[in-house]
Amino acid sequence: MAKSRQLKGRIRSVQNTRKITKTMELVATARLKRAQDRVIAARPYAEALRQVIADLFTPDLADRFPLLRQPAPPGKGGPSRAAVILLTSNRGLAGGFNSNLIKEARRRIESLEGDGYKVELLGIGKKGIGFFKYLGRKLALERVDIGDRPTTDHAAEVVEPLIQAFAAGELASVDLVQARFISALQTPPATIRILPVERPAGQRDSGAGALRAEGKDAGKRDGMIANYILVPNAEAILEKLLPLYVRNALYRGMVETAAGEHGARRTAMKNATDNAGDILELLKRTYNRQRQAQITQEISEIVGGAAALQG
């Protein structure tokens, strides 16, 4: 049985650790609220962009815009390069949050390489960058300055060169590995294809209203009627909207990953605090039992000594 002094030292150590994890849990909770507000604020703009592009999308327009064009496979003369953007955090102590994102990125890289593509990896966050550097993989981009408060400017800086390379026919695709923020307890990793821009799902049905277009795009499209006035025309609007859509997809991935990080850290620190409490209870029970045994032994020795003197 461990000595009382050693047990008291372990109890103090666990108490100090529980204070740290409890503090980190409270900090993560406060940061999670702000990050969650950024996720909620980003959703209406992303939804509006998605809906407008869905309503303007037609097969003939898709052939005229490089960001909508589906490149041919490498074996048929298409681009041989593909890009993967990996979003991770700069700090640990978040459970399996970063490791799950890294596993998802490795699966996507292996899938692309199996299809014959040469994958360029872009890392945002120290954890992902450090892991792939340890494996000896060269990264096309390393950003550790963004942190958990990304902005649209950060997203534009990362994705603008990729948009230009894709439009020039140098890239076949751009995939984003991020955390989907469903709730503070659910932040699963996900791979989102941001280039080429795919037709957004959920296009409106044919009873949506009247499409009125000024310019050469006036008229109906496939029997669907949207309640838009297009000035000057759909081509000019899509030319501006498509890069915005791609930048917004990356920005939304950044804010959702940041919120997911804080949610995962809060959960991990709460579990650590609860575990520390269980360990403390066990150590205190062990200490009390040992102390009681020592007291009982001392009393027995005193009683035995008194009896010996009386005898």
Rosetta silent file (secondary structure, phi, psi, omega in degrees, C-alpha in Angstrom):
SEQUENCE: MAKSRQLKGRIRSVQNTRKITKTMELVATARLKRAQDRVIAARPYAEALRQVIADLFTPDLADRFPLLRQPAPPGKGGPSRAAVILLTSNRGLAGGFNSNLIKEARRRIESLEGDGYKVELLGIGKKGIGFFKYLGRKLALERVDIGDRPTTDHAAEVVEPLIQAFAAGELASVDLVQARFISALQTPPATIRILPVERPAGQRDSGAGALRAEGKDAGKRDGMIANYILVPNAEAILEKLLPLYVRNALYRGMVETAAGEHGARRTAMKNATDNAGDILELLKRTYNRQRQAQITQEISEIVGGAAALQG
SCORE:     score description
SCORE:     0.000 S_00000001
   1 L     0.000  136.660 -177.449    0.000    0.000    0.000 S_00000001
   2 L   -64.664  150.244  179.375    1.309    3.405   -0.920 S_00000001
   3 L   -70.947  157.298 -177.395    2.511    5.615    1.847 S_00000001
   4 H   -62.358  -38.654 -179.284    0.303    8.447    3.089 S_00000001
   5 H   -63.940  -41.164  178.164    2.746   11.112    1.941 S_00000001
   6 H   -65.549  -40.070  178.146    2.780    9.728   -1.600 S_00000001
   7 H   -64.424  -41.879  178.506   -1.014    9.568   -1.679 S_00000001
   8 H   -62.966  -37.075  176.973   -1.302   13.168   -0.481 S_00000001
   9 H   -65.490  -41.319  178.190    1.093   14.233   -3.238 S_00000001
  10 H   -65.708  -38.660  178.874   -0.953   12.418   -5.878 S_00000001
  11 H   -62.340  -45.692  178.373   -4.159   13.981   -4.550 S_00000001
  12 H   -61.815  -40.679 -179.406   -2.684   17.483   -4.802 S_00000001
  13 H   -62.840  -45.537 -179.763   -1.427   16.739   -8.331 S_00000001
  14 H   -67.320  -37.051  177.261   -4.841   15.515   -9.521 S_00000001
  15 H   -61.903  -43.130  177.939   -6.574   18.485   -7.878 S_00000001
  16 H   -64.856  -40.158  178.044   -4.298   20.902   -9.732 S_00000001
  17 H   -63.973  -39.988  179.428   -4.879   19.053  -12.988 S_00000001
  18 H   -65.136  -36.082  176.453   -8.652   19.203  -12.469 S_00000001
  19 H   -62.171  -41.724 -179.046   -8.458   22.952  -11.929 S_00000001
  20 H   -65.792  -48.018 -178.341   -6.613   23.344  -15.254 S_00000001
  21 H   -65.433  -35.965  177.066   -9.012   21.157  -17.224 S_00000001
  22 H   -65.004  -41.558  177.541  -12.030   22.887  -15.667 S_00000001
  23 H   -63.677  -43.618  179.026  -10.618   26.285  -16.625 S_00000001
  24 H   -64.415  -34.995  176.377   -9.937   25.094  -20.174 S_00000001
  25 H   -63.160  -43.579  179.473  -13.487   23.756  -20.375 S_00000001
  26 H   -66.094  -40.677  178.190  -14.894   27.159  -19.384 S_00000001
  27 H   -64.163  -43.840  179.393  -12.653   28.987  -21.875 S_00000001
  28 H   -63.760  -35.492  178.279  -13.637   26.586  -24.668 S_00000001
  29 H   -64.534  -42.956  178.841  -17.309   27.093  -23.813 S_00000001
  30 H   -65.542  -43.059  179.883  -16.972   30.886  -24.113 S_00000001
  31 H   -69.341  -33.090  178.784  -15.052   30.624  -27.391 S_00000001
  32 H   -61.887  -39.366 -179.980  -17.514   28.057  -28.729 S_00000001
  33 H   -61.545  -44.855  179.256  -20.375   30.523  -28.358 S_00000001
  34 H   -66.765  -41.501  179.225  -18.568   33.146  -30.449 S_00000001
  35 H   -65.904  -37.071  178.193  -17.502   30.581  -33.049 S_00000001
  36 H   -65.993  -36.546  176.433  -21.040   29.223  -33.233 S_00000001
  37 H   -63.363  -37.379  177.890  -22.343   32.749  -33.849 S_00000001
  38 H   -67.507  -37.281  177.442  -19.915   33.073  -36.790 S_00000001
  39 H   -63.444  -46.129 -179.187  -21.174   29.773  -38.239 S_00000001
  40 H   -64.955  -37.967  179.992  -24.788   30.905  -37.971 S_00000001
  41 H   -68.691  -28.812 -177.893  -23.959   34.304  -39.472 S_00000001
  42 H   -80.478  -19.329 -173.334  -22.212   32.689  -42.472 S_00000001
  43 H   -69.724  -43.302 -178.510  -25.090   30.389  -43.385 S_00000001
  44 H   -60.865  -40.685  179.529  -27.646   32.857  -44.863 S_00000001
  45 H   -65.685  -42.867  178.904  -25.112   34.322  -47.319 S_00000001
  46 H   -63.451  -40.237  179.348  -23.936   30.850  -48.346 S_00000001
  47 H   -66.717  -39.370  178.234  -27.528   29.696  -48.812 S_00000001
  48 H   -64.461  -42.991  176.804  -28.393   32.775  -50.904 S_00000001
  49 H   -61.255  -45.074 -179.160  -25.362   32.193  -53.149 S_00000001
  50 H   -60.606  -42.326 -176.709  -26.236   28.531  -53.519 S_00000001
  51 H   -70.062  -40.185  179.430  -29.838   29.289  -54.467 S_00000001
  52 H   -64.438  -44.833  179.812  -28.981   31.976  -57.006 S_00000001
  53 H   -65.008  -37.537  177.812  -26.406   29.760  -58.724 S_00000001
  54 H   -62.430  -37.687 -179.416  -28.886   26.866  -58.726 S_00000001
  55 H   -76.052  -29.379 -178.839  -31.478   29.059  -60.451 S_00000001
  56 H   -88.246  -14.539 -173.217  -29.026   30.458  -63.017 S_00000001
  57 L   -68.870  127.326  170.633  -27.366   27.132  -63.790 S_00000001
  58 L  -140.044  154.584 -179.121  -27.992   25.715  -67.280 S_00000001
  59 H   -58.954  -36.853 -178.846  -25.941   23.184  -69.293 S_00000001
  60 H   -69.425  -34.679  176.753  -25.083   25.746  -71.991 S_00000001
  61 H   -70.158  -34.440 -178.904  -23.772   28.221  -69.386 S_00000001
  62 H   -61.854  -31.608 -179.812  -21.747   25.446  -67.728 S_00000001
  63 L   -74.016  -17.936 -174.870  -19.795   24.940  -70.955 S_00000001
  64 L   -97.678   -9.065 -176.890  -18.825   28.614  -71.080 S_00000001
  65 L  -115.758  123.467 -178.024  -17.427   29.016  -67.546 S_00000001
  66 H   -59.337  -34.508 -176.788  -14.138   27.327  -66.572 S_00000001
  67 H   -72.210  -15.640  177.573  -15.165   26.987  -62.917 S_00000001
  68 H   -98.036  -10.793 -172.616  -18.215   24.924  -63.939 S_00000001
  69 L   -77.553  135.838  177.374  -16.396   22.728  -66.451 S_00000001
  70 L   -90.380  110.116 -177.882  -15.769   19.097  -65.554 S_00000001
  71 L   -66.003  154.600  176.196  -12.169   18.240  -66.602 S_00000001
  72 L   -75.376  156.714  176.991  -11.395   14.989  -68.371 S_00000001
  73 L   -62.916  159.352 -179.921   -9.506   12.221  -66.496 S_00000001
  74 H   -57.902  -34.022 -179.636   -5.691   12.213  -66.769 S_00000001
  75 H   -69.168  -14.859 -179.467   -5.800    9.209  -69.061 S_00000001
  76 H  -112.600   24.403  176.743   -7.896   11.176  -71.577 S_00000001
  77 L    91.002    6.879  178.961   -5.748   14.277  -71.705 S_00000001
  78 L   -80.918  174.577  179.177   -7.129   16.062  -68.632 S_00000001
  79 L   -61.622  145.543 -178.659   -5.075   17.770  -65.910 S_00000001
  80 L  -100.284   -2.783 -178.474   -2.973   15.432  -63.807 S_00000001
  81 E  -105.110  142.734  174.776   -2.842   17.634  -60.690 S_00000001
  82 E  -136.712  148.430 -177.255   -5.439   17.808  -57.933 S_00000001
  83 E  -115.230  142.991  174.947   -5.431   19.904  -54.771 S_00000001
  84 E  -128.233  124.137  177.104   -6.570   19.008  -51.256 S_00000001
  85 E  -100.692  122.096 -179.718   -6.991   21.688  -48.573 S_00000001
  86 E  -107.970  122.568  177.486   -6.729   20.313  -45.027 S_00000001
  87 E  -103.711  120.850  173.318   -8.156   22.355  -42.153 S_00000001
  88 L  -135.085 -179.724  179.692   -6.936   21.507  -38.644 S_00000001
  89 L   -95.080  166.889  175.725   -6.363   23.460  -35.441 S_00000001
  90 L   -87.282  -15.644 -176.660   -3.180   25.039  -34.136 S_00000001
  91 L  -125.523  158.397  179.393   -3.607   23.497  -30.682 S_00000001
  92 L   -97.038 -146.112 -178.388   -4.265   20.056  -29.307 S_00000001
  93 L    56.200   41.655  179.608   -6.183   18.804  -26.253 S_00000001
  94 L  -128.074   30.815  179.510   -9.298   18.383  -28.409 S_00000001
  95 L    67.061 -136.427 -179.357   -9.739   14.622  -28.285 S_00000001
  96 L   -94.229   19.328 -174.926   -9.711   12.946  -31.691 S_00000001
  97 H   -58.873  -56.082 -177.277  -10.694   16.113  -33.568 S_00000001
  98 H   -70.269  -38.653 -178.917   -7.445   16.654  -35.478 S_00000001
  99 H   -64.870  -34.803  177.847   -6.646   12.969  -35.935 S_00000001
 100 H   -67.407  -39.187  177.569  -10.054   12.379  -37.563 S_00000001
 101 H   -65.624  -40.915  179.553   -9.459   15.242  -40.009 S_00000001
 102 H   -64.967  -41.365  177.342   -6.000   13.905  -40.853 S_00000001
 103 H   -61.677  -41.232  178.378   -7.407   10.410  -41.452 S_00000001
 104 H   -63.925  -41.221  178.351  -10.040   11.876  -43.781 S_00000001
 105 H   -64.883  -40.631  179.199   -7.371   13.795  -45.708 S_00000001
 106 H   -63.931  -40.092  177.742   -5.217   10.675  -46.059 S_00000001
 107 H   -62.760  -41.375 -178.620   -8.179    8.708  -47.403 S_00000001
 108 H   -68.782  -40.326  178.703   -8.923   11.417  -49.955 S_00000001
 109 H   -62.883  -44.973  179.545   -5.288   11.689  -51.034 S_00000001
 110 H   -62.466  -37.771  179.184   -5.017    7.919  -51.467 S_00000001
 111 H   -65.804  -44.218  179.908   -8.229    7.889  -53.517 S_00000001
 112 H   -66.650  -42.585  179.101   -7.007   10.654  -55.849 S_00000001
 113 H   -65.700  -32.679  175.448   -3.587    9.098  -56.252 S_00000001
 114 H   -66.298  -26.184  177.095   -5.259    5.790  -57.037 S_00000001
 115 L   -85.789    1.136  176.017   -7.110    7.555  -59.882 S_00000001
 116 L    96.814   11.898 -179.663   -3.795    8.729  -61.329 S_00000001
 117 L   -93.660  149.927  170.307   -3.663   12.293  -59.991 S_00000001
 118 E   -94.924  115.175 -170.147   -0.665   14.031  -58.480 S_00000001
 119 E   -92.475  130.152  171.718   -2.016   15.534  -55.276 S_00000001
 120 E  -103.077  121.823 -177.170   -0.919   18.922  -53.943 S_00000001
 121 E   -99.414  130.145  176.229   -1.663   19.271  -50.236 S_00000001
 122 E  -114.363  119.522 -175.860   -2.407   22.676  -48.692 S_00000001
 123 E  -104.785  131.249  174.137   -2.268   22.729  -44.910 S_00000001
 124 E  -124.650  109.953 -176.709   -4.043   25.235  -42.656 S_00000001
 125 L   116.867  137.319 -173.999   -3.318   24.607  -38.976 S_00000001
 126 H   -63.403  -36.518 -173.194   -0.243   23.360  -37.127 S_00000001
 127 H   -66.180  -45.921  178.886   -1.521   19.884  -36.343 S_00000001
 128 H   -68.260  -41.590  179.322   -2.127   18.826  -39.919 S_00000001
 129 H   -62.476  -45.047 -179.190    1.037   20.482  -41.194 S_00000001
 130 H   -63.004  -38.068 -178.925    3.143   18.870  -38.467 S_00000001
 131 H   -65.708  -48.416 -176.570    1.757   15.397  -39.161 S_00000001
 132 H   -73.259  -27.193  171.574    2.424   15.428  -42.901 S_00000001
 133 H   -65.624  -38.105  177.755    5.863   16.984  -42.379 S_00000001
 134 H   -62.573  -34.863  177.946    6.620   14.086  -40.048 S_00000001
 135 L   -77.036   -8.802 -179.854    5.662   11.720  -42.869 S_00000001
 136 L    84.888   17.180  179.857    8.033   13.601  -45.182 S_00000001
 137 L   -90.084  133.781  178.626    5.314   14.912  -47.489 S_00000001
 138 L   -81.444  134.159  179.654    5.903   18.310  -49.071 S_00000001
 139 L  -102.896  139.566  178.797    3.051   20.789  -48.690 S_00000001
 140 L   -75.699  -23.260 -179.892    2.183   23.332  -51.359 S_00000001
 141 E  -150.569  138.056  176.499    0.942   25.796  -48.706 S_00000001
 142 E  -130.678  116.185  178.951    1.438   26.121  -44.946 S_00000001
 143 E  -127.261  117.467  177.327   -0.695   28.584  -42.990 S_00000001
 144 L  -120.029    7.389 -175.627   -0.568   28.722  -39.196 S_00000001
 145 L   -96.606   -3.388 -175.061   -1.512   32.384  -38.819 S_00000001
 146 L   -80.895  -44.257  176.458   -5.262   32.073  -39.369 S_00000001
 147 L    70.522 -152.032 -176.310   -6.174   30.472  -36.049 S_00000001
 148 L   -99.106   13.394  176.274   -9.775   30.133  -34.861 S_00000001
 149 L  -128.081   68.003 -178.208  -10.941   33.521  -36.168 S_00000001
 150 L   -71.022  156.513  176.580  -10.827   33.208  -39.961 S_00000001
 151 L  -126.630  169.446  177.229  -11.970   35.999  -42.251 S_00000001
 152 H   -65.789  -28.534  176.675  -13.079   36.157  -45.868 S_00000001
 153 H   -65.628  -40.018  176.167   -9.704   37.725  -46.693 S_00000001
 154 H   -60.424  -44.467  179.951   -7.941   34.618  -45.368 S_00000001
 155 H   -62.746  -41.230 -179.568  -10.164   32.431  -47.535 S_00000001
 156 H   -65.001  -39.623 -179.917   -9.483   34.583  -50.607 S_00000001
 157 H   -62.047  -36.659 -177.453   -5.713   34.442  -50.052 S_00000001
 158 H   -77.910  -44.434 -168.078   -5.769   30.644  -49.968 S_00000001
 159 H   -91.139  -18.934 -176.081   -8.238   29.885  -52.747 S_00000001
 160 H   -60.740  -46.765  176.313   -7.511   32.609  -55.320 S_00000001
 161 H   -61.180  -32.262  178.404   -4.377   30.906  -56.759 S_00000001
 162 H   -69.662  -38.243  177.007   -6.326   27.648  -56.956 S_00000001
 163 H   -62.089  -44.246 -179.848   -9.150   29.336  -58.874 S_00000001
 164 H   -64.410  -41.981  179.947   -6.658   30.746  -61.360 S_00000001
 165 H   -66.471  -38.432  178.938   -4.893   27.387  -61.778 S_00000001
 166 H   -68.355  -42.583  179.412   -8.201   25.570  -62.276 S_00000001
 167 H   -63.189  -31.071  179.598   -9.442   28.143  -64.796 S_00000001
 168 L   -82.304   -0.809  179.093   -6.165   27.745  -66.707 S_00000001
 169 L    81.304   17.255 -179.353   -6.663   23.984  -66.892 S_00000001
 170 L   -90.739  -21.216 -179.929   -3.748   23.141  -64.570 S_00000001
 171 L  -118.140  142.660  178.094   -5.856   21.567  -61.810 S_00000001
 172 L   -88.815  -31.862 -177.663   -8.454   18.844  -62.137 S_00000001
 173 L  -164.851  161.781  173.518  -10.185   19.450  -58.808 S_00000001
 174 E  -133.321  119.720  178.791   -9.937   21.114  -55.404 S_00000001
 175 E  -111.355  144.386  179.642  -11.230   19.256  -52.335 S_00000001
 176 E  -115.748  121.512  175.469  -11.670   20.718  -48.868 S_00000001
 177 E   -99.407  113.946 -173.982  -11.267   18.505  -45.788 S_00000001
 178 E  -138.604  175.702  172.842  -13.075   20.199  -42.924 S_00000001
 179 E  -100.382  131.118  175.169  -15.125   19.520  -39.817 S_00000001
 180 L   -86.599  122.393 -178.699  -18.898   19.734  -40.199 S_00000001
 181 L   -90.614   97.745  175.455  -20.351   21.579  -37.218 S_00000001
 182 L   -89.433  -46.296  174.387  -23.620   19.819  -36.459 S_00000001
 183 L  -157.985  178.158  179.561  -23.533   20.520  -32.734 S_00000001
 184 L   -63.524  -24.076 -179.486  -20.981   20.933  -29.975 S_00000001
 185 L   -97.989  -12.487 -177.712  -20.970   17.132  -29.590 S_00000001
 186 L  -124.210  104.893  178.170  -21.053   16.268  -33.305 S_00000001
 187 L  -135.215   65.123 -176.754  -18.189   17.537  -35.472 S_00000001
 188 L   -72.147  149.865  175.535  -17.514   14.767  -38.012 S_00000001
 189 E   -71.775  151.905 -179.716  -14.859   15.246  -40.721 S_00000001
 190 E  -149.205  150.916  174.961  -16.090   15.795  -44.269 S_00000001
 191 E  -111.358  121.452 -177.436  -14.629   16.233  -47.743 S_00000001
 192 E  -114.047  128.778  175.456  -16.249   18.977  -49.845 S_00000001
 193 E   -85.199  112.853 -179.319  -15.572   19.405  -53.564 S_00000001
 194 E  -101.826  -19.919  173.251  -15.246   23.169  -54.124 S_00000001
 195 E  -141.880  133.381   -2.515  -13.809   23.050  -57.676 S_00000001
 196 L   -68.484  155.015  178.969  -15.227   22.439  -60.173 S_00000001
 197 L   -69.661  121.167  179.423  -18.390   24.108  -58.906 S_00000001
 198 L   -93.393  155.385 -179.138  -21.121   21.514  -59.026 S_00000001
 199 L   -60.940  118.092 -178.805  -24.769   22.300  -59.571 S_00000001
 200 L   -61.865  142.481  178.432  -26.183   23.047  -56.106 S_00000001
 201 L   -76.801  162.243  175.063  -28.974   20.732  -55.033 S_00000001
 202 L    85.478   33.587  177.833  -32.425   21.972  -54.168 S_00000001
 203 L   -67.030  147.267 -175.808  -33.288   23.996  -57.262 S_00000001
 204 L   -66.907  155.131  179.094  -36.714   25.528  -57.097 S_00000001
 205 L   -80.978  174.589 -169.243  -39.718   23.879  -58.749 S_00000001
 206 L   -71.870   -7.151  179.884  -41.489   25.200  -61.781 S_00000001
 207 L   -96.864   25.267 -170.180  -44.084   27.200  -59.867 S_00000001
 208 L   -80.440  -16.456 -179.508  -41.585   29.657  -58.407 S_00000001
 209 L   137.223 -164.724 -175.636  -42.595   32.761  -60.355 S_00000001
 210 L  -104.200  132.766  174.935  -41.669   34.572  -63.539 S_00000001
 211 L   -89.386  119.267  177.259  -38.102   34.845  -64.904 S_00000001
 212 E  -121.665  116.034 -176.592  -37.559   38.268  -66.417 S_00000001
 213 E  -122.283  134.408  174.259  -34.172   38.855  -67.977 S_00000001
 214 L   -96.704  128.371 -176.166  -32.894   41.907  -69.728 S_00000001
 215 L   112.831 -164.734 -172.899  -30.483   41.065  -72.521 S_00000001
 216 L   -74.566   -5.208 -179.381  -29.985   37.953  -74.536 S_00000001
 217 L   -96.475   11.216 -179.898  -30.958   35.621  -71.646 S_00000001
 218 L   -63.635  137.995  177.532  -34.594   36.691  -71.598 S_00000001
 219 L   130.277 -177.029 -177.836  -36.943   33.713  -71.590 S_00000001
 220 L   -95.173  156.284  178.145  -37.661   30.488  -69.806 S_00000001
 221 E  -123.021  110.599  174.189  -35.194   27.726  -68.986 S_00000001
 222 L    55.621   33.475  178.794  -36.393   24.124  -69.248 S_00000001
 223 L    78.648   -3.096  179.046  -39.883   25.075  -68.164 S_00000001
 224 E   -92.886  140.736 -176.357  -38.577   26.494  -64.869 S_00000001
 225 L  -126.807  119.131  179.899  -39.443   30.053  -63.998 S_00000001
 226 L  -108.947  150.208 -175.592  -37.463   31.968  -61.374 S_00000001
 227 L   -89.705   66.098 -179.300  -38.422   35.303  -59.859 S_00000001
 228 L  -130.735  146.530  166.514  -35.284   37.226  -60.947 S_00000001
 229 E  -109.186  115.749 -173.588  -34.553   40.221  -63.136 S_00000001
 230 E   -97.757  115.009  179.396  -31.110   39.617  -64.627 S_00000001
 231 L  -130.223  121.446    1.459  -29.136   42.768  -65.463 S_00000001
 232 L   -81.694  -34.025  179.472  -27.184   42.725  -67.682 S_00000001
 233 L  -165.001  172.151 -176.593  -27.386   38.917  -68.217 S_00000001
 234 H   -64.174  -36.446 -179.497  -26.792   35.563  -66.571 S_00000001
 235 H   -60.342  -46.144 -178.777  -23.218   35.278  -67.910 S_00000001
 236 H   -64.641  -36.927 -179.922  -22.112   38.536  -66.300 S_00000001
 237 H   -70.076  -46.043  179.794  -23.728   37.588  -62.994 S_00000001
 238 H   -63.627  -33.747  179.341  -22.240   34.099  -62.901 S_00000001
 239 H   -59.846  -33.440  177.969  -18.813   35.487  -63.751 S_00000001
 240 H   -86.861  -35.053 -172.831  -18.903   37.427  -60.475 S_00000001
 241 H   -76.524  -35.693 -174.180  -20.807   34.900  -58.372 S_00000001
 242 H   -61.827  -48.178  175.054  -18.774   31.768  -59.057 S_00000001
 243 H   -60.914  -36.441  176.785  -15.490   33.000  -57.490 S_00000001
 244 H   -62.967  -39.692 -179.897  -17.515   34.338  -54.554 S_00000001
 245 H   -62.864  -42.818  179.964  -19.164   30.949  -54.166 S_00000001
 246 H   -67.099  -45.309  178.673  -15.798   29.164  -54.050 S_00000001
 247 H   -62.090  -40.819 -179.922  -14.317   31.643  -51.556 S_00000001
 248 H   -67.268  -33.452  177.100  -17.411   31.413  -49.395 S_00000001
 249 H   -62.317  -41.997  178.451  -17.227   27.603  -49.408 S_00000001
 250 H   -69.550  -41.897  179.707  -13.702   27.758  -47.983 S_00000001
 251 H   -61.826  -43.583  179.451  -14.628   30.483  -45.470 S_00000001
 252 H   -63.599  -38.721  175.604  -17.609   28.496  -44.270 S_00000001
 253 H   -61.693  -37.848  178.967  -15.381   25.440  -43.898 S_00000001
 254 H   -65.010  -46.871 -177.194  -12.955   27.490  -41.821 S_00000001
 255 H   -69.978  -34.366  178.024  -15.586   28.827  -39.408 S_00000001
 256 H   -69.197  -37.983  177.894  -17.230   25.411  -39.036 S_00000001
 257 H   -66.944  -39.824  177.805  -13.853   23.780  -38.321 S_00000001
 258 H   -63.128  -42.701  177.688  -13.028   26.476  -35.751 S_00000001
 259 H   -65.417  -40.380  178.030  -16.377   25.931  -34.028 S_00000001
 260 H   -62.585  -36.697  177.700  -15.852   22.178  -34.159 S_00000001
 261 H   -60.691  -47.661 -178.556  -12.437   22.571  -32.532 S_00000001
 262 H   -66.819  -37.683  177.154  -13.872   24.450  -29.560 S_00000001
 263 H   -63.968  -42.848  179.180  -16.745   21.982  -29.231 S_00000001
 264 H   -66.632  -38.782  179.998  -14.344   19.030  -29.275 S_00000001
 265 H   -67.859  -39.863  178.295  -12.021   20.714  -26.772 S_00000001
 266 H   -62.158  -43.227  179.082  -14.880   21.496  -24.409 S_00000001
 267 H   -63.977  -43.758 -179.623  -16.034   17.877  -24.543 S_00000001
 268 H   -63.775  -42.761 -178.801  -12.490   16.562  -24.028 S_00000001
 269 H   -71.165  -32.181  175.459  -11.835   18.883  -21.076 S_00000001
 270 H   -66.346  -42.716  177.406  -15.188   18.030  -19.480 S_00000001
 271 H   -63.192  -39.132  178.844  -14.364   14.336  -19.745 S_00000001
 272 H   -66.013  -39.582  178.377  -10.908   14.998  -18.280 S_00000001
 273 H   -64.816  -43.170  178.688  -12.426   16.959  -15.389 S_00000001
 274 H   -64.363  -41.434  178.545  -14.929   14.189  -14.670 S_00000001
 275 H   -64.773  -38.853  177.404  -12.189   11.554  -14.799 S_00000001
 276 H   -62.498  -38.231  177.278  -10.032   13.616  -12.442 S_00000001
 277 H   -63.199  -40.876  178.380  -12.956   13.741  -10.015 S_00000001
 278 H   -64.725  -41.598  179.316  -13.301    9.943  -10.132 S_00000001
 279 H   -64.997  -40.258  178.527   -9.562    9.496   -9.528 S_00000001
 280 H   -61.532  -42.709  179.658   -9.686   11.960   -6.624 S_00000001
 281 H   -61.516  -42.452  179.172  -12.528   10.046   -5.013 S_00000001
 282 H   -66.067  -43.266 -179.747  -10.597    6.795   -5.306 S_00000001
 283 H   -65.612  -40.872  179.758   -7.370    8.319   -3.955 S_00000001
 284 H   -66.817  -38.308  177.727   -9.129    9.969   -1.005 S_00000001
 285 H   -64.214  -42.009  178.428  -10.900    6.728   -0.154 S_00000001
 286 H   -64.547  -42.257  179.668   -7.573    4.877   -0.269 S_00000001
 287 H   -63.495  -42.998 -178.623   -5.885    7.559    1.834 S_00000001
 288 H   -65.986  -40.050  178.082   -8.668    7.502    4.441 S_00000001
 289 H   -63.556  -42.155  179.580   -8.574    3.735    4.691 S_00000001
 290 H   -66.573  -39.081  178.954   -4.813    3.762    5.152 S_00000001
 291 H   -65.497  -40.754  177.871   -5.060    6.532    7.717 S_00000001
 292 H   -63.624  -39.289  178.514   -7.735    4.633    9.632 S_00000001
 293 H   -63.805  -39.279  178.576   -5.559    1.520    9.600 S_00000001
 294 H   -65.746  -42.401  179.795   -2.631    3.523   10.986 S_00000001
 295 H   -63.973  -43.418  179.198   -4.799    5.045   13.705 S_00000001
 296 H   -61.294  -40.606  179.643   -6.188    1.624   14.650 S_00000001
 297 H   -66.399  -40.642  179.275   -2.681    0.216   14.818 S_00000001
 298 H   -65.346  -39.289  178.497   -1.470    3.101   17.001 S_00000001
 299 H   -64.887  -41.620  179.418   -4.420    2.675   19.358 S_00000001
 300 H   -61.843  -41.085  179.005   -3.741   -1.045   19.573 S_00000001
 301 H   -65.623  -38.658  179.087   -0.107   -0.386   20.421 S_00000001
 302 H   -65.140  -46.569  179.201   -1.068    2.148   23.104 S_00000001
 303 H   -62.464  -42.097  179.410   -3.617   -0.234   24.629 S_00000001
 304 H   -65.155  -38.093  177.878   -1.120   -3.081   24.499 S_00000001
 305 H   -67.460  -40.007  177.519    1.585   -0.988   26.147 S_00000001
 306 H   -63.872  -41.120  179.248   -0.772    0.168   28.905 S_00000001
 307 H   -64.314  -37.327  179.001   -1.854   -3.394   29.558 S_00000001
 308 H   -66.246  -37.859  178.854    1.760   -4.484   29.769 S_00000001
 309 H   -68.379  -38.810  179.729    2.549   -1.782   32.335 S_00000001
 310 H   -69.462  -32.247 -178.164   -0.464   -2.696   34.431 S_00000001
 311 L   -77.528    0.000    0.000    0.427   -6.385   34.316 S_00000001
